[in-house]
Amino acid sequence: MLPGGQIVNRNVYMGAEGRYEDYIYLRLIEREWKRSPGPPDPSIFIPGDQQPSDKASIVLLFCAYFETRIARIWRTALRNLPEKILEDTLQQHRFLDNRLGDFYRVIFASTYFDDLAAAGFPKVVDVLKRAKLARDRFAHGHPTAIDEAVIQLVVENLEDEHNAWISVYNKRAALPQL
């Protein structure tokens, strides 16, 4: 309340953690991490040493989770655009690399990775790039691309990645941009 009894109405947004589904992703990642590994799956017709890691789903889940948050940063940052323009813009820039790089540079004069590094999270840049590369290679015929080292890297850096995400979200989407 202002002097004279005036009431100020401020817009309030849920912020970086705006979806219940985020917690489901994190719970699924935790469950996979804690699950005891099983023997090689005989129904996968490749030798055991060439099968994907038993915990490869952790990286797949993490990458899906990350992409939903990047979509959120765009929807929030561009929320003042008319709905049709917003949807068309996001459709034109639907690929993750574009949303993190060229399109991000057009809107924010930076890249997502540059923002992470500037916020003090350069290691998170490496984690994200390695996880995405492993996921992409996995999706394109290299089932062992998600190896134990990438899985361990993702799990060990979940908290830093989360803090980095909040930092960039607060910088780019928390306040009206456009």
Secondary structure as GFF3:
##gff-version 3
##sequence-region A 1 178
A	DSSP	three_ten_helix	3	5	.	.	.	ID=ss1
A	DSSP	alpha_helix	20	34	.	.	.	ID=ss2
A	DSSP	three_ten_helix	48	50	.	.	.	ID=ss3
A	DSSP	alpha_helix	56	77	.	.	.	ID=ss4
A	DSSP	alpha_helix	83	92	.	.	.	ID=ss5
A	DSSP	alpha_helix	96	100	.	.	.	ID=ss6
A	DSSP	alpha_helix	102	108	.	.	.	ID=ss7
A	DSSP	alpha_helix	112	118	.	.	.	ID=ss8
A	DSSP	alpha_helix	122	139	.	.	.	ID=ss9
A	DSSP	alpha_helix	148	156	.	.	.	ID=ss10
A	DSSP	alpha_helix	158	172	.	.	.	ID=ss11
###
